[in-house]
């Protein structure tokens, strides 16, 4: 692994997340290469994804020599669960999973949900941390559907494609509309100019 100024590191142990992000990165003609760095970050329980992302970023800053980013995302069931699981998505996925979320909902047709993502990016040349956000709205599926994606993808139906869950889309289809794809698109726009 090289530590040069044209390499941007994505701090994640999640191979699915890295695969999604690297697919988007490869399509852009920019001077930066993307590499995965699996370093343990310190995660806090906070009110916002931005707070969680910034804390995670700062927890590994002393271990990194170049530019790097972390991405944090949450699945929010706005109606009827008032935003749950939100910032606790990772923990909730590990404990009750998709099945547990479905048991908490009675009226799926009236459900409102969204995925939100934030990238906290430390850009070494200017010694600054920047944030890039993405959001996609939709609803909760009555059943777990699809084999693709990960996390809560099998129970999220985006408003832009009402007949499929995120897990029923190809990586390319999902990246065009996803919260992560939007946030990464903003990061890439910044990198194109710098």
TORZA-784390 format. One record per atom (N, C-alpha, C): y, x, z. Coordinates in pm, whole numbers, padded with zeros to 5 digits, always signed. Layout:
! TORZA-784390
YXZ/...
***
This chain:
! TORZA-784390
-00119+00083+00000/+00000+00000+00000/+00125+00088+00000/+00214+00060-00089/+00336+00142-00098/+00447+00081-00016/+00535+00167+00030/+00651+00120+00107/+00777+00151+00030/+00788+00103-00094/+00909+00134-00170/+01003+00014-00175/+01123+00041-00220/+01227-00063-00217/+01203-00177-00314/+01111-00161-00410/+01082-00270-00503/+00960-00354-00463/+00915-00335-00340/+00806-00416-00288/+00859-00509-00180/+00820-00634-00191/+00852-00733-00089/+00720-00773-00027/+00717-00772+00105/+00594-00805+00177/+00598-00947+00231/+00488-01018+00211/+00471-01152+00267/+00381-01135+00389/+00435-01161+00507/+00360-01147+00631/+00282-01276+00654/+00152-01270+00627/+00066-01387+00650/-00080-01343+00655/-00157-01411+00737/-00301-01391+00739/-00371-01501+00662/-00293-01596+00610/-00347-01712+00540/-00363-01681+00391/-00487-01658+00348/-00511-01619+00209/-00474-01729+00110/-00484-01855+00152/-00448-01967+00063/-00297-01970+00039/-00221-01949+00147/-00076-01943+00135/-00035-01828+00045/-00098-01712+00067/-00063-01595-00014/-00096-01620-00161/-00209-01683-00189/-00247-01713-00328/-00143-01803-00394/-00101-01908-00325/+00001-01998-00379/+00131-01923-00409/+00175-01844-00313/+00301-01772-00327/+00292-01667-00437/+00181-01594-00444/+00169-01490-00547/+00163-01548-00688/+00107-01671-00702/+00106-01739-00833/+00249-01763-00882/+00334-01809-00792/+00474-01835-00827/+00547-01704-00855/+00522-01605-00773/+00588-01474-00786/+00558-01410-00922/+00430-01420-00964/+00387-01358-01091/+00458-01415-01213/+00493-01543-01205/+00556-01610-01320/+00701-01568-01342/+00764-01516-01238/+00904-01473-01248/+00910-01327-01292/+01000-01299-01382/+01020-01161-01427/+01127-01097-01339/+01084-01042-01227/+01178-00975-01138/+01129-00834-01111/+01217-00751-01058/+01183-00609-01038/+01100-00585-00912/+01071-00690-00835/+00999-00674-00710/+00851-00710-00723/+00768-00634-00656/+00625-00665-00645/+00602-00733-00511/+00503-00820-00506/+00470-00890-00382/+00339-00834-00327/+00338-00803-00198/+00216-00760-00131/+00199-00838-00002/+00073-00865+00030/+00042-00933+00156/+00030-00831+00267/+00082-00864+00383/+00069-00779+00501/+00022-00872+00612/-00098-00847+00661/-00154-00932+00766/-00128-00865+00901/-00011-00897+00957/+00027-00845+01089/+00039-00965+01182/-00010-00950+01302/+00000-01058+01401/+00145-01080+01440/+00193-01203+01420/+00329-01238+01462/+00322-01313+01594/+00433-01320+01663/+00440-01397+01786/+00506-01530+01753/+00432-01637+01780/+00483-01771+01748/+00524-01842+01877/+00640-01903+01872/+00687-01979+01987/+00683-02128+01955/+00682-02209+02057/+00698-02353+02038/+00848-02380+02046/+00904-02432+01941/+01049-02456+01935/+01075-02592+01872/+01201-02632+01870/+01239-02762+01816/+01244-02765+01664/+01270-02648+01601/+01285-02646+01455/+01199-02538+01392/+01162-02560+01266/+01087-02460+01191/+01168-02331+01178/+01300-02344+01165/+01386-02227+01150/+01377-02136+01273/+01378-02196+01391/+01366-02118+01515/+01231-02045+01522/+01125-02116+01484/+00991-02057+01485/+00984-01942+01385/+01035-01965+01264/+01031-01864+01158/+01109-01739+01198/+01227-01757+01253/+01310-01642+01292/+01243-01562+01402/+01184-01630+01498/+01117-01559+01607/+00999-01478+01554/+00919-01539+01465/+00805-01470+01406/+00851-01347+01327/+00957-01363+01250/+01011-01252+01171/+01054-01136+01262/+01130-01169+01364/+01179-01066+01456/+01067-00999+01535/+00955-01071+01554/+00844-01016+01632/+00771-00903+01560/+00790-00891+01428/+00723-00784+01353/+00822-00687+01287/+00950-00710+01308/+01053-00629+01242/+01035-00479+01266/+01000-00441+01388/+00984-00299+01421/+00863-00235+01354/+00771-00316+01301/+00651-00265+01236/+00668-00251+01084/+00781-00298+01031/+00803-00299+00886/+00912-00201+00845/+00890-00140+00727/+00989-00045+00677/+01076-00102+00565/+01028-00201+00496/+01101-00254+00380/+01142-00399+00398/+01163-00467+00285/+01199-00609+00284/+01073-00693+00302/+01083-00798+00381/+00964-00881+00405/+01006-01022+00445/+00910-01115+00433/+00937-01252+00475/+00817-01316+00540/+00846-01418+00619/+00742-01505+00669/+00780-01647+00625/+00680-01731+00616/+00705-01870+00578/+00643-01957+00684/+00717-02056+00728/+00663-02151+00824/+00681-02290+00766/+00580-02372+00784/+00586-02507+00728/+00536-02608+00829/+00575-02731+00809/+00529-02837+00897/+00506-02965+00819/+00412-03045+00869/+00383-03177+00814/+00439-03278+00912/+00530-03362+00866/+00600-03457+00952/+00566-03600+00909/+00504-03677+00997/+00479-03818+00969/+00593-03895+01036/+00695-03925+00955/+00818-03986+01007/+00796-04129+01055/+00720-04207+00978/+00684-04344+01018/+00533-04355+01003/+00460-04385+01107/+00501-04436+01237/+00505-04329+01349/+00483-04202+01321/+00463-04103+01429/+00588-04025+01469/+00704-04071+01423/+00832-04011+01462/+00839-03860+01442/+00779-03813+01331/+00788-03671+01296/+00671-03586+01341/+00581-03643+01417/+00461-03570+01461/+00370-03546+01341/+00303-03432+01326/+00296-03318+01416/+00411-03217+01402/+00484-03218+01291/+00604-03134+01276/+00582-02988+01307/+00662-02933+01400/+00653-02790+01432/+00519-02753+01497/+00443-02854+01540/+00313-02829+01602/+00197-02844+01502/+00228-02846+01373/+00128-02873+01269/+00006-02783+01277/+00026-02655+01294/-00086-02561+01297/-00180-02592+01414/-00123-02615+01531/-00202-02646+01650/-00275-02780+01633/-00204-02880+01583/-00262-03013+01565/-00376-03009+01462/-00356-02931+01356/-00462-02917+01255/-00589-02859+01318/-00571-02758+01403/-00687-02693+01468/-00754-02784+01570/-00679-02872+01633/-00736-02954+01741/-00788-03090+01694/-00705-03169+01626/-00753-03302+01584/-00772-03315+01433/-00713-03221+01357/-00733-03219+01212/-00677-03340+01139/-00712-03348+01012/-00669-03460+00928/-00724-03593+00980/-00849-03589+01026/-00913-03711+01077/-00833-03768+01195/-00789-03681+01284/-00714-03724+01401/-00581-03789+01365/-00514-03733+01265/-00386-03793+01220/-00412-03932+01164/-00516-03947+01082/-00546-04077+01021/-00575-04184+01127/-00638-04143+01238/-00669-04239+01345/-00543-04291+01415/-00433-04217+01404/-00309-04257+01470/-00225-04356+01389/-00268-04382+01265/-00187-04466+01176/-00259-04597+01145/-00187-04708+01156/-00244-04839+01125/-00206-04886+00986/-00078-04873+00951/-00027-04926+00824/+00010-04811+00730/-00085-04772+00648/-00064-04656+00558/+00038-04686+00448/+00045-04812+00404/+00138-04847+00297/+00284-04829+00340/+00310-04845+00469/+00448-04831+00519/+00475-04691+00574/+00376-04603+00567/+00395-04468+00622/+00497-04389+00540/+00570-04304+00608/+00666-04214+00545/+00639-04075+00603/+00623-03978+00516/+00593-03842+00563/+00664-03740+00476/+00674-03619+00526/+00725-03511+00443/+00669-03377+00488/+00666-03285+00396/+00635-03146+00424/+00765-03070+00416/+00786-02981+00509/+00905-02898+00509/+00862-02752+00522/+00929-02664+00451/+00898-02521+00459/+01026-02442+00474/+01016-02333+00546/+01130-02241+00556/+01079-02098+00543/+01152-02023+00464/+01123-01880+00450/+01233-01805+00523/+01191-01719+00615/+01283-01626+00681/+01259-01491+00614/+01363-01438+00550/+01350-01318+00468/+01443-01208+00519/+01384-01096+00557/+01464-00981+00595/+01481-00893+00472/+01606-00878+00425/+01634-00800+00305/+01692-00666+00348/+01610-00564+00337/+01644-00431+00387/+01774-00372+00330/+01799-00383+00197/+01921-00319+00142/+02051-00364+00208/+02056-00489+00258/+02180-00534+00322/+02161-00557+00473/+02041-00525+00523/+02009-00538+00665/+02044-00678+00717/+01996-00781+00644/+02027-00920+00680/+01903-01007+00672/+01901-01111+00756/+01796-01213+00748/+01855-01337+00682/+01786-01384+00579/+01831-01501+00502/+01724-01609+00512/+01765-01735+00493/+01672-01847+00503/+01672-01929+00373/+01554-01971+00332/+01538-02054+00212/+01446-02170+00249/+01491-02293+00218/+01417-02411+00261/+01370-02498+00144/+01264-02573+00170/+01213-02669+00073/+01158-02791+00144/+01162-02906+00078/+01116-03030+00138/+01061-03122+00030/+00949-03185+00058/+00894-03284-00035/+00854-03408+00045/+00896-03525-00005/+00871-03650+00066/+00753-03725+00006/+00691-03807+00090/+00577-03884+00043/+00527-03979+00149/+00394-04002+00147/+00333-04089+00247/+00194-04036+00282/+00131-04100+00377/-00001-04056+00423/-00109-04135+00349/-00209-04064+00300/-00324-04126+00234/-00413-04195+00338/-00475-04306+00298/-00566-04377+00390/-00691-04295+00420/-00727-04209+00323/-00849-04128+00336/-00820-03982+00301/-00910-03896+00340/-00900-03754+00306/-00950-03740+00163/-00863-03685+00076/-00897-03677-00067/-00864-03540-00124/-00957-03488-00202/-00933-03364-00275/-00993-03242-00207/-01020-03141-00289/-01083-03017-00241/-00988-02898-00246/-00872-02914-00309/-00778-02802-00323/-00686-02792-00203/-00594-02695-00211/-00495-02679-00106/-00556-02644+00028/-00485-02673+00134/-00531-02644+00269/-00449-02726+00367/-00484-02717+00494/-00407-02787+00597/-00410-02938+00579/-00291-02999+00581/-00279-03144+00569/-00269-03191+00424/-00288-03102+00328/-00281-03139+00185/-00369-03259+00149/-00493-03272+00205/-00579-03384+00165/-00531-03522+00210/-00428-03528+00297/-00381-03661+00340/-00235-03687+00304/-00177-03599+00223/-00036-03618+00185/-00024-03655+00038/+00039-03770+00013/+00065-03816-00125/+00215-03801-00152/+00253-03709-00241/+00396-03691-00269/+00453-03808-00349/+00577-03844-00322/+00640-03956-00394/+00648-03931-00545/+00654-03806-00584/+00670-03772-00725/+00541-03790-00806/+00426-03790-00738/+00295-03814-00802/+00217-03907-00711/+00236-04036-00725/+00185-04133-00629/+00035-04162-00631/-00038-04105-00727/-00180-04134-00732/-00268-04018-00686/-00207-03908-00637/-00285-03792-00595/-00230-03732-00466/-00324-03681-00385/-00282-03603-00268/-00254-03460-00316/-00189-03381-00232/-00167-03240-00264/-00299-03169-00293/-00406-03208-00221/-00536-03143-00237/-00606-03180-00368/-00556-03283-00436/-00612-03323-00566/-00537-03259-00682/-00433-03184-00653/-00355-03116-00757/-00405-02973-00775/-00387-02920-00894/-00416-02778-00915/-00308-02699-00842/-00333-02572-00818/-00233-02487-00752/-00103-02489-00832/-00116-02483-00964/+00003-02482-01050/+00083-02613-01039/+00012-02727-01039/+00079-02858-01024/+00148-02868-00888/+00078-02826-00784/+00134-02833-00648/+00258-02744-00637/+00249-02622-00690/+00360-02527-00679/+00488-02578-00745/+00474-02661-00847/+00593-02714-00917/+00673-02810-00830/+00607-02876-00735/+00676-02979-00657/+00677-02954-00507/+00599-02858-00460/+00580-02844-00316/+00701-02788-00242/+00702-02812-00114/+00802-02759-00022/+00803-02606-00027/+00685-02546-00027/+00672-02400-00032/+00724-02348-00165/+00689-02418-00274/+00736-02379-00407/+00888-02383-00418/+00948-02486-00358/+01095-02498-00360/+01160-02383-00283/+01110-02356-00162/+01168-02249-00080/+01150-02114-00149/+01032-02093-00206/+01007-01967-00275/+01094-01954-00400/+01116-02064-00469/+01204-02062-00587/+01343-02014-00551/+01393-02057-00435/+01526-02013-00390/+01526-01865-00353/+01417-01819-00291/+01405-01676-00261/+01403-01594-00390/+01327-01640-00488/+01318-01568-00615/+01451-01565-00690/+01525-01675-00683/+01660-01675-00743/+01747-01566-00679/+01738-01554-00548/+01813-01451-00478/+01768-01312-00524/+01637-01290-00534/+01585-01159-00574/+01620-01124-00718/+01630-01226-00805/+01670-01201-00944/+01809-01141-00952/+01896-01179-00859/+02034-01135-00861/+02057-01007-00780/+01958-00963-00704/+01976-00848-00615/+01874-00737-00638/
***
